[in-house]
Amino acid sequence: MIAGSKCPLEYFADGISEDIITALSKLSQLFVIARNSSFTFKGRNVNVQVVGRGLGVRYVLEGSVRKSGSRVRITAQLIDATSGGHLWAERFDRDLQRGRRQRLLSGGGRAHVNGQHPGRRA
């Protein structure tokens, strides 16, 4: 592999990250940092409190993408950048061989904004 080139899984993971950033940006209740700013921490082992200060945010969403054969596992953790404590975590497993496109962030794994369940009014 050529130095500086990306492997297919890295392209896939970047695409998932961009999809999550786009989806979260649609929620007016959230302040979402731009992809280019958040990707400055990509691949670096940095304390989440340092990330929070560097980006000027209170919460950080981090995760990973793993692939084995046709199966993919995506994990996500919402972390309080001031304390370093986990607020929410979920794992998403999918089979990539299925012919139809599936949304990875649907169903029971949704994060709740302001303590409210999706679809429930205060």
N, CA, C and O atoms as CSV, one atom per row, in Angstrom:
chain,resi,resn,atom,element,x,y,z
A,1,MET,N,N,0.843,-1.179,0.000
A,1,MET,CA,C,0.000,0.000,0.000
A,1,MET,C,C,0.886,1.239,0.000
A,1,MET,O,O,1.904,1.272,0.691
A,2,ILE,N,N,0.521,2.225,-0.744
A,2,ILE,CA,C,1.274,3.464,-0.860
A,2,ILE,C,C,1.133,4.269,0.426
A,2,ILE,O,O,0.044,4.357,0.993
A,3,ALA,N,N,2.238,4.858,0.885
A,3,ALA,CA,C,2.202,5.660,2.109
A,3,ALA,C,C,1.177,6.777,1.964
A,3,ALA,O,O,1.130,7.470,0.947
A,4,GLY,N,N,0.353,6.939,3.003
A,4,GLY,CA,C,-0.652,7.989,2.991
A,4,GLY,C,C,-1.958,7.572,2.336
A,4,GLY,O,O,-2.941,8.310,2.400
A,5,SER,N,N,-1.986,6.389,1.698
A,5,SER,CA,C,-3.232,5.946,1.076
A,5,SER,C,C,-4.106,5.262,2.118
A,5,SER,O,O,-3.618,4.771,3.137
A,6,LYS,N,N,-5.392,5.238,1.847
A,6,LYS,CA,C,-6.350,4.672,2.785
A,6,LYS,C,C,-6.737,3.264,2.356
A,6,LYS,O,O,-6.818,2.957,1.167
A,7,CYS,N,N,-6.975,2.413,3.354
A,7,CYS,CA,C,-7.493,1.082,3.062
A,7,CYS,C,C,-9.013,1.176,2.906
A,7,CYS,O,O,-9.613,2.149,3.363
A,8,PRO,N,N,-9.641,0.194,2.274
A,8,PRO,CA,C,-11.095,0.246,2.059
A,8,PRO,C,C,-11.894,0.406,3.358
A,8,PRO,O,O,-12.899,1.117,3.367
A,9,LEU,N,N,-11.475,-0.236,4.452
A,9,LEU,CA,C,-12.204,-0.106,5.711
A,9,LEU,C,C,-12.122,1.320,6.256
A,9,LEU,O,O,-13.073,1.807,6.867
A,10,GLU,N,N,-10.993,1.987,6.038
A,10,GLU,CA,C,-10.865,3.372,6.499
A,10,GLU,C,C,-11.810,4.292,5.721
A,10,GLU,O,O,-12.422,5.186,6.303
A,11,TYR,N,N,-11.929,4.075,4.407
A,11,TYR,CA,C,-12.896,4.841,3.612
A,11,TYR,C,C,-14.311,4.597,4.119
A,11,TYR,O,O,-15.103,5.530,4.250
A,12,PHE,N,N,-14.618,3.341,4.400
A,12,PHE,CA,C,-15.941,2.977,4.910
A,12,PHE,C,C,-16.207,3.661,6.252
A,12,PHE,O,O,-17.274,4.239,6.454
A,13,ALA,N,N,-15.238,3.595,7.169
A,13,ALA,CA,C,-15.383,4.222,8.487
A,13,ALA,C,C,-15.543,5.738,8.367
A,13,ALA,O,O,-16.360,6.332,9.071
A,14,ASP,N,N,-14.770,6.365,7.483
A,14,ASP,CA,C,-14.909,7.814,7.264
A,14,ASP,C,C,-16.301,8.151,6.752
A,14,ASP,O,O,-16.894,9.150,7.159
A,15,GLY,N,N,-16.822,7.314,5.858
A,15,GLY,CA,C,-18.168,7.531,5.335
A,15,GLY,C,C,-19.229,7.421,6.417
A,15,GLY,O,O,-20.170,8.214,6.453
A,16,ILE,N,N,-19.082,6.446,7.294
A,16,ILE,CA,C,-20.014,6.288,8.428
A,16,ILE,C,C,-19.936,7.529,9.310
A,16,ILE,O,O,-20.967,8.060,9.723
A,17,SER,N,N,-18.722,7.997,9.601
A,17,SER,CA,C,-18.552,9.199,10.433
A,17,SER,C,C,-19.237,10.400,9.791
A,17,SER,O,O,-19.922,11.163,10.473
A,18,GLU,N,N,-19.058,10.569,8.502
A,18,GLU,CA,C,-19.686,11.686,7.795
A,18,GLU,C,C,-21.210,11.574,7.826
A,18,GLU,O,O,-21.901,12.581,7.980
A,19,ASP,N,N,-21.739,10.354,7.680
A,19,ASP,CA,C,-23.188,10.157,7.754
A,19,ASP,C,C,-23.732,10.515,9.135
A,19,ASP,O,O,-24.798,11.119,9.248
A,20,ILE,N,N,-23.001,10.141,10.182
A,20,ILE,CA,C,-23.429,10.468,11.549
A,20,ILE,C,C,-23.388,11.975,11.769
A,20,ILE,O,O,-24.322,12.545,12.333
A,21,ILE,N,N,-22.315,12.625,11.329
A,21,ILE,CA,C,-22.210,14.089,11.465
A,21,ILE,C,C,-23.362,14.769,10.741
A,21,ILE,O,O,-23.964,15.704,11.270
A,22,THR,N,N,-23.675,14.307,9.532
A,22,THR,CA,C,-24.775,14.890,8.761
A,22,THR,C,C,-26.111,14.691,9.466
A,22,THR,O,O,-26.905,15.626,9.563
A,23,ALA,N,N,-26.363,13.485,9.957
A,23,ALA,CA,C,-27.630,13.199,10.636
A,23,ALA,C,C,-27.779,14.033,11.909
A,23,ALA,O,O,-28.846,14.593,12.158
A,24,LEU,N,N,-26.722,14.118,12.711
A,24,LEU,CA,C,-26.794,14.895,13.947
A,24,LEU,C,C,-26.919,16.385,13.677
A,24,LEU,O,O,-27.549,17.105,14.452
A,25,SER,N,N,-26.326,16.853,12.587
A,25,SER,CA,C,-26.400,18.278,12.228
A,25,SER,C,C,-27.820,18.720,11.915
A,25,SER,O,O,-28.129,19.909,11.997
A,26,LYS,N,N,-28.675,17.795,11.564
A,26,LYS,CA,C,-30.068,18.112,11.252
A,26,LYS,C,C,-30.896,18.400,12.505
A,26,LYS,O,O,-32.004,18.927,12.407
A,27,LEU,N,N,-30.369,18.059,13.675
A,27,LEU,CA,C,-31.084,18.296,14.929
A,27,LEU,C,C,-30.725,19.676,15.454
A,27,LEU,O,O,-29.581,19.927,15.834
A,28,SER,N,N,-31.701,20.564,15.474
A,28,SER,CA,C,-31.434,21.953,15.881
A,28,SER,C,C,-31.008,22.066,17.344
A,28,SER,O,O,-30.414,23.071,17.735
A,29,GLN,N,N,-31.304,21.044,18.160
A,29,GLN,CA,C,-30.934,21.072,19.574
A,29,GLN,C,C,-29.444,20.813,19.803
A,29,GLN,O,O,-28.936,21.032,20.903
A,30,LEU,N,N,-28.749,20.349,18.770
A,30,LEU,CA,C,-27.349,19.970,18.928
A,30,LEU,C,C,-26.414,20.940,18.212
A,30,LEU,O,O,-26.737,21.475,17.151
A,31,PHE,N,N,-25.250,21.151,18.817
A,31,PHE,CA,C,-24.160,21.895,18.198
A,31,PHE,C,C,-23.165,20.840,17.728
A,31,PHE,O,O,-22.544,20.160,18.545
A,32,VAL,N,N,-23.015,20.704,16.418
A,32,VAL,CA,C,-22.178,19.648,15.855
A,32,VAL,C,C,-20.983,20.282,15.148
A,32,VAL,O,O,-21.137,21.155,14.293
A,33,ILE,N,N,-19.805,19.829,15.519
A,33,ILE,CA,C,-18.561,20.324,14.934
A,33,ILE,C,C,-18.414,19.780,13.506
A,33,ILE,O,O,-18.802,18.647,13.221
A,34,ALA,N,N,-17.858,20.589,12.632
A,34,ALA,CA,C,-17.648,20.204,11.241
A,34,ALA,C,C,-16.688,19.020,11.131
A,34,ALA,O,O,-15.825,18.815,11.985
A,35,ARG,N,N,-16.859,18.264,10.083
A,35,ARG,CA,C,-16.052,17.074,9.825
A,35,ARG,C,C,-14.558,17.382,9.851
A,35,ARG,O,O,-13.796,16.679,10.514
A,36,ASN,N,N,-14.131,18.420,9.141
A,36,ASN,CA,C,-12.703,18.728,9.060
A,36,ASN,C,C,-12.112,19.038,10.425
A,36,ASN,O,O,-10.970,18.671,10.701
A,37,SER,N,N,-12.870,19.705,11.277
A,37,SER,CA,C,-12.378,20.006,12.627
A,37,SER,C,C,-12.292,18.742,13.475
A,37,SER,O,O,-11.284,18.504,14.141
A,38,SER,N,N,-13.340,17.937,13.449
A,38,SER,CA,C,-13.340,16.734,14.282
A,38,SER,C,C,-12.340,15.696,13.786
A,38,SER,O,O,-11.796,14.937,14.587
A,39,PHE,N,N,-12.089,15.649,12.472
A,39,PHE,CA,C,-11.157,14.660,11.924
A,39,PHE,C,C,-9.696,14.981,12.257
A,39,PHE,O,O,-8.821,14.154,12.002
A,40,THR,N,N,-9.410,16.161,12.822
A,40,THR,CA,C,-8.029,16.448,13.226
A,40,THR,C,C,-7.578,15.508,14.344
A,40,THR,O,O,-6.380,15.331,14.561
A,41,PHE,N,N,-8.536,14.906,15.052
A,41,PHE,CA,C,-8.213,13.971,16.137
A,41,PHE,C,C,-8.269,12.512,15.688
A,41,PHE,O,O,-7.999,11.608,16.478
A,42,LYS,N,N,-8.616,12.282,14.435
A,42,LYS,CA,C,-8.765,10.924,13.908
A,42,LYS,C,C,-7.464,10.143,14.022
A,42,LYS,O,O,-6.391,10.625,13.658
A,43,GLY,N,N,-7.587,8.924,14.538
A,43,GLY,CA,C,-6.437,8.036,14.613
A,43,GLY,C,C,-5.432,8.362,15.696
A,43,GLY,O,O,-4.400,7.700,15.804
A,44,ARG,N,N,-5.716,9.373,16.498
A,44,ARG,CA,C,-4.803,9.768,17.574
A,44,ARG,C,C,-5.388,9.334,18.909
A,44,ARG,O,O,-6.599,9.409,19.120
A,45,ASN,N,N,-4.541,8.889,19.790
A,45,ASN,CA,C,-4.959,8.491,21.126
A,45,ASN,C,C,-4.873,9.721,22.040
A,45,ASN,O,O,-3.850,9.968,22.679
A,46,VAL,N,N,-5.973,10.482,22.085
A,46,VAL,CA,C,-6.008,11.738,22.821
A,46,VAL,C,C,-7.083,11.656,23.897
A,46,VAL,O,O,-8.172,11.138,23.653
A,47,ASN,N,N,-6.780,12.161,25.072
A,47,ASN,CA,C,-7.745,12.212,26.166
A,47,ASN,C,C,-8.987,12.980,25.721
A,47,ASN,O,O,-8.872,14.037,25.101
A,48,VAL,N,N,-10.175,12.457,26.032
A,48,VAL,CA,C,-11.429,13.073,25.589
A,48,VAL,C,C,-11.593,14.492,26.149
A,48,VAL,O,O,-12.247,15.328,25.526
A,49,GLN,N,N,-11.016,14.763,27.297
A,49,GLN,CA,C,-11.093,16.116,27.858
A,49,GLN,C,C,-10.269,17.096,27.015
A,49,GLN,O,O,-10.653,18.255,26.861
A,50,VAL,N,N,-9.163,16.642,26.483
A,50,VAL,CA,C,-8.345,17.460,25.580
A,50,VAL,C,C,-9.117,17.714,24.283
A,50,VAL,O,O,-9.097,18.826,23.755
A,51,VAL,N,N,-9.791,16.692,23.776
A,51,VAL,CA,C,-10.605,16.845,22.568
A,51,VAL,C,C,-11.710,17.873,22.810
A,51,VAL,O,O,-11.933,18.758,21.985
A,52,GLY,N,N,-12.396,17.749,23.941
A,52,GLY,CA,C,-13.474,18.679,24.268
A,52,GLY,C,C,-13.002,20.120,24.331
A,52,GLY,O,O,-13.649,21.020,23.796
A,53,ARG,N,N,-11.871,20.332,24.986
A,53,ARG,CA,C,-11.315,21.696,25.055
A,53,ARG,C,C,-10.868,22.183,23.680
A,53,ARG,O,O,-11.100,23.337,23.318
A,54,GLY,N,N,-10.232,21.305,22.921
A,54,GLY,CA,C,-9.733,21.679,21.601
A,54,GLY,C,C,-10.840,22.057,20.628
A,54,GLY,O,O,-10.657,22.933,19.783
A,55,LEU,N,N,-11.990,21.395,20.746
A,55,LEU,CA,C,-13.106,21.674,19.847
A,55,LEU,C,C,-14.131,22.637,20.448
A,55,LEU,O,O,-15.041,23.096,19.758
A,56,GLY,N,N,-13.977,22.937,21.735
A,56,GLY,CA,C,-14.933,23.821,22.400
A,56,GLY,C,C,-16.297,23.184,22.586
A,56,GLY,O,O,-17.322,23.843,22.416
A,57,VAL,N,N,-16.316,21.890,22.939
A,57,VAL,CA,C,-17.571,21.163,23.103
A,57,VAL,C,C,-17.637,20.495,24.476
A,57,VAL,O,O,-16.610,20.245,25.107
A,58,ARG,N,N,-18.835,20.216,24.917
A,58,ARG,CA,C,-19.029,19.538,26.197
A,58,ARG,C,C,-19.154,18.037,26.029
A,58,ARG,O,O,-18.786,17.275,26.924
A,59,TYR,N,N,-19.677,17.603,24.876
A,59,TYR,CA,C,-19.894,16.172,24.639
A,59,TYR,C,C,-19.131,15.733,23.401
A,59,TYR,O,O,-19.001,16.485,22.434
A,60,VAL,N,N,-18.625,14.499,23.445
A,60,VAL,CA,C,-17.883,13.920,22.325
A,60,VAL,C,C,-18.514,12.570,22.001
A,60,VAL,O,O,-18.764,11.760,22.893
A,61,LEU,N,N,-18.767,12.338,20.714
A,61,LEU,CA,C,-19.237,11.039,20.253
A,61,LEU,C,C,-18.051,10.346,19.606
A,61,LEU,O,O,-17.488,10.839,18.628
A,62,GLU,N,N,-17.673,9.195,20.158
A,62,GLU,CA,C,-16.552,8.451,19.595
A,62,GLU,C,C,-17.000,7.026,19.326
A,62,GLU,O,O,-18.029,6.580,19.834
A,63,GLY,N,N,-16.228,6.323,18.530
A,63,GLY,CA,C,-16.607,4.951,18.231
A,63,GLY,C,C,-15.602,4.260,17.352
A,63,GLY,O,O,-14.493,4.746,17.129
A,64,SER,N,N,-16.021,3.102,16.855
A,64,SER,CA,C,-15.143,2.309,16.001
A,64,SER,C,C,-15.967,1.545,14.979
A,64,SER,O,O,-17.172,1.351,15.140
A,65,VAL,N,N,-15.280,1.115,13.915
A,65,VAL,CA,C,-15.883,0.288,12.878
A,65,VAL,C,C,-14.988,-0.925,12.703
A,65,VAL,O,O,-13.781,-0.794,12.501
A,66,ARG,N,N,-15.593,-2.119,12.784
A,66,ARG,CA,C,-14.856,-3.361,12.568
A,66,ARG,C,C,-15.604,-4.201,11.546
A,66,ARG,O,O,-16.834,-4.194,11.503
A,67,LYS,N,N,-14.859,-4.919,10.731
A,67,LYS,CA,C,-15.466,-5.737,9.696
A,67,LYS,C,C,-14.850,-7.125,9.713
A,67,LYS,O,O,-13.638,-7.284,9.861
A,68,SER,N,N,-15.712,-8.131,9.558
A,68,SER,CA,C,-15.270,-9.507,9.445
A,68,SER,C,C,-16.143,-10.176,8.393
A,68,SER,O,O,-17.336,-10.387,8.608
A,69,GLY,N,N,-15.543,-10.505,7.260
A,69,GLY,CA,C,-16.326,-11.069,6.161
A,69,GLY,C,C,-17.362,-10.063,5.714
A,69,GLY,O,O,-17.030,-8.924,5.384
A,70,SER,N,N,-18.624,-10.480,5.703
A,70,SER,CA,C,-19.700,-9.577,5.288
A,70,SER,C,C,-20.363,-8.878,6.475
A,70,SER,O,O,-21.325,-8.130,6.297
A,71,ARG,N,N,-19.859,-9.117,7.668
A,71,ARG,CA,C,-20.436,-8.510,8.876
A,71,ARG,C,C,-19.661,-7.256,9.266
A,71,ARG,O,O,-18.436,-7.205,9.158
A,72,VAL,N,N,-20.403,-6.243,9.722
A,72,VAL,CA,C,-19.779,-5.017,10.205
A,72,VAL,C,C,-20.343,-4.722,11.592
A,72,VAL,O,O,-21.531,-4.917,11.847
A,73,ARG,N,N,-19.481,-4.254,12.476
A,73,ARG,CA,C,-19.887,-3.825,13.815
A,73,ARG,C,C,-19.432,-2.385,13.999
A,73,ARG,O,O,-18.259,-2.057,13.820
A,74,ILE,N,N,-20.384,-1.538,14.358
A,74,ILE,CA,C,-20.105,-0.131,14.638
A,74,ILE,C,C,-20.462,0.116,16.090
A,74,ILE,O,O,-21.570,-0.193,16.527
A,75,THR,N,N,-19.521,0.674,16.834
A,75,THR,CA,C,-19.796,1.040,18.224
A,75,THR,C,C,-19.761,2.553,18.339
A,75,THR,O,O,-19.023,3.228,17.622
A,76,ALA,N,N,-20.564,3.073,19.243
A,76,ALA,CA,C,-20.606,4.518,19.481
A,76,ALA,C,C,-20.757,4.759,20.978
A,76,ALA,O,O,-21.504,4.056,21.659
A,77,GLN,N,N,-20.038,5.763,21.483
A,77,GLN,CA,C,-20.129,6.156,22.885
A,77,GLN,C,C,-20.234,7.668,22.955
A,77,GLN,O,O,-19.453,8.387,22.333
A,78,LEU,N,N,-21.213,8.144,23.721
A,78,LEU,CA,C,-21.361,9.569,23.975
A,78,LEU,C,C,-20.702,9.845,25.320
A,78,LEU,O,O,-21.058,9.241,26.332
A,79,ILE,N,N,-19.740,10.759,25.322
A,79,ILE,CA,C,-18.924,11.000,26.512
A,79,ILE,C,C,-19.011,12.461,26.921
A,79,ILE,O,O,-18.964,13.353,26.074
A,80,ASP,N,N,-19.137,12.701,28.208
A,80,ASP,CA,C,-19.083,14.055,28.763
A,80,ASP,C,C,-17.616,14.463,28.768
A,80,ASP,O,O,-16.808,13.879,29.490
A,81,ALA,N,N,-17.271,15.467,27.964
A,81,ALA,CA,C,-15.865,15.860,27.800
A,81,ALA,C,C,-15.302,16.558,29.026
A,81,ALA,O,O,-14.083,16.654,29.163
A,82,THR,N,N,-16.158,17.050,29.928
A,82,THR,CA,C,-15.632,17.690,31.136
A,82,THR,C,C,-15.237,16.666,32.183
A,82,THR,O,O,-14.227,16.837,32.866
A,83,SER,N,N,-16.025,15.595,32.319
A,83,SER,CA,C,-15.736,14.587,33.341
A,83,SER,C,C,-15.085,13.331,32.775
A,83,SER,O,O,-14.424,12.592,33.505
A,84,GLY,N,N,-15.266,13.086,31.477
A,84,GLY,CA,C,-14.766,11.856,30.872
A,84,GLY,C,C,-15.711,10.686,31.045
A,84,GLY,O,O,-15.398,9.570,30.631
A,85,GLY,N,N,-16.870,10.925,31.656
A,85,GLY,CA,C,-17.831,9.854,31.915
A,85,GLY,C,C,-18.679,9.509,30.703
A,85,GLY,O,O,-19.033,10.375,29.904
A,86,HIS,N,N,-19.000,8.218,30.581
A,86,HIS,CA,C,-19.868,7.756,29.499
A,86,HIS,C,C,-21.324,8.073,29.833
A,86,HIS,O,O,-21.792,7.803,30.939
A,87,LEU,N,N,-22.039,8.652,28.854
A,87,LEU,CA,C,-23.447,8.973,29.020
A,87,LEU,C,C,-24.340,7.969,28.289
A,87,LEU,O,O,-25.477,7.732,28.696
A,88,TRP,N,N,-23.824,7.387,27.218
A,88,TRP,CA,C,-24.596,6.458,26.389
A,88,TRP,C,C,-23.623,5.666,25.546
A,88,TRP,O,O,-22.566,6.170,25.166
A,89,ALA,N,N,-23.977,4.427,25.253
A,89,ALA,CA,C,-23.171,3.598,24.356
A,89,ALA,C,C,-24.087,2.615,23.649
A,89,ALA,O,O,-25.098,2.182,24.201
A,90,GLU,N,N,-23.725,2.269,22.430
A,90,GLU,CA,C,-24.518,1.302,21.663
A,90,GLU,C,C,-23.618,0.605,20.664
A,90,GLU,O,O,-22.594,1.135,20.233
A,91,ARG,N,N,-24.034,-0.603,20.312
A,91,ARG,CA,C,-23.324,-1.401,19.312
A,91,ARG,C,C,-24.321,-1.737,18.206
A,91,ARG,O,O,-25.458,-2.118,18.484
A,92,PHE,N,N,-23.892,-1.595,16.957
A,92,PHE,CA,C,-24.734,-1.882,15.797
A,92,PHE,C,C,-24.054,-2.945,14.957
A,92,PHE,O,O,-22.933,-2.744,14.490
A,93,ASP,N,N,-24.723,-4.078,14.760
A,93,ASP,CA,C,-24.199,-5.170,13.947
A,93,ASP,C,C,-25.063,-5.302,12.701
A,93,ASP,O,O,-26.290,-5.306,12.795
A,94,ARG,N,N,-24.433,-5.410,11.533
A,94,ARG,CA,C,-25.167,-5.550,10.275
A,94,ARG,C,C,-24.436,-6.508,9.340
A,94,ARG,O,O,-23.221,-6.687,9.423
A,95,ASP,N,N,-25.219,-7.121,8.444
A,95,ASP,CA,C,-24.687,-7.966,7.390
A,95,ASP,C,C,-24.667,-7.144,6.109
A,95,ASP,O,O,-25.717,-6.700,5.643
A,96,LEU,N,N,-23.489,-6.937,5.537
A,96,LEU,CA,C,-23.341,-6.111,4.340
A,96,LEU,C,C,-23.797,-6.818,3.070
A,96,LEU,O,O,-23.922,-6.166,2.033
A,97,GLN,N,N,-24.048,-8.115,3.109
A,97,GLN,CA,C,-24.446,-8.858,1.912
A,97,GLN,C,C,-25.922,-8.682,1.580
A,97,GLN,O,O,-26.351,-9.041,0.483
A,98,ARG,N,N,-26.693,-8.144,2.490
A,98,ARG,CA,C,-28.112,-7.937,2.204
A,98,ARG,C,C,-28.260,-6.960,1.055
A,98,ARG,O,O,-27.546,-5.958,0.993
A,99,GLY,N,N,-29.184,-7.243,0.143
A,99,GLY,CA,C,-29.359,-6.432,-1.056
A,99,GLY,C,C,-29.940,-5.056,-0.796
A,99,GLY,O,O,-29.682,-4.133,-1.569
A,100,ARG,N,N,-30.699,-4.890,0.243
A,100,ARG,CA,C,-31.314,-3.583,0.493
A,100,ARG,C,C,-30.445,-2.766,1.429
A,100,ARG,O,O,-29.700,-3.308,2.245
A,101,ARG,N,N,-30.552,-1.482,1.300
A,101,ARG,CA,C,-29.782,-0.566,2.130
A,101,ARG,C,C,-30.469,-0.416,3.484
A,101,ARG,O,O,-31.684,-0.229,3.553
A,102,GLN,N,N,-29.693,-0.500,4.551
A,102,GLN,CA,C,-30.253,-0.368,5.889
A,102,GLN,C,C,-29.671,0.849,6.579
A,102,GLN,O,O,-28.508,1.196,6.369
A,103,ARG,N,N,-30.472,1.487,7.391
A,103,ARG,CA,C,-29.977,2.599,8.191
A,103,ARG,C,C,-29.363,2.024,9.455
A,103,ARG,O,O,-30.019,1.275,10.181
A,104,LEU,N,N,-28.100,2.371,9.726
A,104,LEU,CA,C,-27.396,1.820,10.877
A,104,LEU,C,C,-27.850,2.440,12.201
A,104,LEU,O,O,-27.766,1.799,13.248
A,105,LEU,N,N,-28.322,3.663,12.157
A,105,LEU,CA,C,-28.692,4.322,13.405
A,105,LEU,C,C,-30.204,4.471,13.532
A,105,LEU,O,O,-30.713,5.580,13.691
A,106,SER,N,N,-30.922,3.348,13.460
A,106,SER,CA,C,-32.368,3.404,13.631
A,106,SER,C,C,-32.780,2.438,14.723
A,106,SER,O,O,-32.039,1.520,15.075
A,107,GLY,N,N,-33.957,2.654,15.246
A,107,GLY,CA,C,-34.497,1.726,16.218
A,107,GLY,C,C,-34.059,2.023,17.632
A,107,GLY,O,O,-33.900,3.184,18.009
A,108,GLY,N,N,-33.860,0.969,18.424
A,108,GLY,CA,C,-33.653,1.065,19.854
A,108,GLY,C,C,-32.384,1.742,20.299
A,108,GLY,O,O,-32.257,2.050,21.485
A,109,GLY,N,N,-31.429,1.995,19.414
A,109,GLY,CA,C,-30.170,2.569,19.829
A,109,GLY,C,C,-30.117,4.079,19.785
A,109,GLY,O,O,-29.025,4.646,19.833
A,110,ARG,N,N,-31.242,4.749,19.697
A,110,ARG,CA,C,-31.223,6.208,19.580
A,110,ARG,C,C,-30.862,6.876,20.889
A,110,ARG,O,O,-31.303,6.468,21.964
A,111,ALA,N,N,-30.059,7.901,20.774
A,111,ALA,CA,C,-29.746,8.742,21.928
A,111,ALA,C,C,-30.925,9.663,22.170
A,111,ALA,O,O,-31.628,10.036,21.231
A,112,HIS,N,N,-31.142,10.027,23.401
A,112,HIS,CA,C,-32.245,10.904,23.756
A,112,HIS,C,C,-31.721,12.311,23.962
A,112,HIS,O,O,-30.733,12.515,24.668
A,113,VAL,N,N,-32.383,13.284,23.345
A,113,VAL,CA,C,-32.011,14.684,23.476
A,113,VAL,C,C,-32.802,15.287,24.625
A,113,VAL,O,O,-34.023,15.136,24.685
A,114,ASN,N,N,-32.115,15.974,25.541
A,114,ASN,CA,C,-32.755,16.595,26.695
A,114,ASN,C,C,-33.543,15.587,27.532
A,114,ASN,O,O,-34.570,15.932,28.118
A,115,GLY,N,N,-33.063,14.340,27.588
A,115,GLY,CA,C,-33.709,13.328,28.419
A,115,GLY,C,C,-35.029,12.821,27.873
A,115,GLY,O,O,-35.715,12.068,28.564
A,116,GLN,N,N,-35.413,13.199,26.669
A,116,GLN,CA,C,-36.693,12.805,26.093
A,116,GLN,C,C,-36.489,11.625,25.148
A,116,GLN,O,O,-35.489,11.543,24.434
A,117,HIS,N,N,-37.454,10.722,25.163
A,117,HIS,CA,C,-37.446,9.629,24.207
A,117,HIS,C,C,-37.913,10.152,22.858
A,117,HIS,O,O,-38.745,11.059,22.812
A,118,PRO,N,N,-37.397,9.601,21.746
A,118,PRO,CA,C,-37.876,10.038,20.436
A,118,PRO,C,C,-39.381,9.859,20.333
A,118,PRO,O,O,-39.915,8.811,20.697
A,119,GLY,N,N,-40.058,10.874,19.841
A,119,GLY,CA,C,-41.497,10.793,19.659
A,119,GLY,C,C,-42.301,11.149,20.890
A,119,GLY,O,O,-43.519,11.286,20.786
A,120,ARG,N,N,-41.687,11.304,22.043
A,120,ARG,CA,C,-42.386,11.634,23.268
A,120,ARG,C,C,-42.252,13.132,23.524
A,120,ARG,O,O,-41.152,13.677,23.440
A,121,ARG,N,N,-43.330,13.782,23.825
A,121,ARG,CA,C,-43.312,15.220,24.071
A,121,ARG,C,C,-43.194,15.482,25.565
A,121,ARG,O,O,-43.711,14.731,26.392
A,122,ALA,N,N,-42.490,16.582,25.889
A,122,ALA,CA,C,-42.295,16.962,27.300
A,122,ALA,C,C,-43.585,17.455,27.907
A,122,ALA,O,O,-43.615,17.818,29.082
